[in-house]
Amino acid sequence: MKMIAIDGSPHGARGNTALLLDEFIQGARAEGADVERVSAASLNAENCCGRMVCWYRTPGLCIHADDVNELVDRMAWADVWVLSTPVHLGGMTEQMVRVMERTVRLLSPCFEIHDSRTRHITSPYASGKSVVLISTCGYYEETAFSPLVSQVEDLSWSHHRRFVGALLRPHGLALRYMQENGIDVRRVLDAARIGGQELVRDGALSATTLEAIRQPLLTQEEFVLMMNAAFERRMGCQPGRTPGCDTG
């Protein structure tokens, strides 16, 4: 199994999402997968021009000769795309969007009807291939991932790939912080590694594993107090401006 795992965080390997991605990759490699890890932030990446030259003038060929062009060539043949992105404001990061928009050249401008929906025709080699989402967000609630999950589900549909599922870590902004301050996050990281093993071995992610990654590590109230205290220390306590700052 050939995987391309794209880290869409602007922080790259230093980000919270990378903690889950790296464990997932370890699990997949332990089961024999060939995994290429790519940091989107490190790529020389031009924006899609939107003129669809890759459809009408040079079918399948992009006008940009950059790192993303070479990456998309490799993505065309990969069995699995692992899309790893934090949620900063609803959907995937700008770095991930820039990469994924450039995959449009893998599609044809012509439409087909499948399951009563229209979509672009693509290469028959895309059949049987899949997409996995890995994400963290700063909010405590899992509902914060809803726009991103819908976005990746639709992207998978467009590319004729099966959406396997999403490894979601709410209050993930605190993941490294909790790890550094004595809170046990190992069971979450272990679940991400097991997810990588399951995908290669079974072609699916178990409900048990997905639930283990989402499990609360502290209460909502504890999370808010802990994070606000950390923000105050970072910004400097400013009575009247900093939420939760002690004015006494």
Residue, then its C-alpha position, 0 to 999 in steps of 0.5 A: m500500500k502506497m500512502i501520501a500523508i500531507d501535513g497541512s499545518p503551517h507549523g509542520a512537525r511542531g504542530n499539535t496535528a503532527l503528533l497524531l499524524d506521526e503516530f498514524i504513520q508509524g502504525a501504517r509502516a509497521e503493517g508494511a505500508d510505504v508512506e511518504r510524509v509531506s509538509a505543505a508549508s515547506l513546499n514551493a507552491e503556486n496558487c491554482c490560476g483557475r483558468m483551467v489550462c490543465w483541462y482545455r489547453t494541456p490536458g492533465l498538465c499544470i502550467h506551474a513547474d513547482d513542488v506541488n506539481e510534482l506532488v500531484d503526480r505522485m498523489a495520482w498513483a497513491d492508494v491512500w491520501v492522508l490529509s492532516t490539517p488543524v481547524h483554525l477557522g472552519g475548514m482546512t488550512e490555506q496550505m492544504v487548500r493550495v495543494m488540494e486545489r491543484t489536484v483538479r488536473l487529475l479530473s476531466p472537465c466532462f461530467e458523469i452521473h453516479d448515484s444520482r449526483t454529477r461529478h467529473i470523470t477521472s482516471p479509472y486508476a482512482s477506483g478503489k483508492s481512499v482518503v483519510l482525514i486527521s485533524t485537531c482543533g482548539y475548541y472543546e467540542e467535536t462539532a467544530f470539525s463538521p465543516l472540515v469533514s464535509q469538505v473532505e468527504d466532498l473532495s473524496w467524492s470528486h476524486h472518486r476515492r472512498f472516504v475511510g473516516a476522520l481521526l478527530r481530536p477536539h481540544g487538540l490545541a492543548l495536546r502538546y501543552m497537556q503532554e508537557n504539563g503532566i496530563d496523560v495523552r498517550r492513550v490518544l496517541d496510541a489510538a492514532r497509531i492503531g488507526g494506521q495499523e487498521l487502515v493497512r490491515d483492514g482497509a477501515l478504521s474501527a469505531t473503537t479507535l475513532e472514539a479513543i482519539r476523540q475521548p475527553l482528557l479533561t472537563q470543559e471547565e478544566f479545559v477553559l481554565m487551563m487554556n485561559a491561564a496559558f493565554e494570560r501568561r503568554m499575553g501578559c495579564q491585562p485587567g479588563r482586556t484579558p479574559g479571566c484575568d484577576t483584577g483583585 
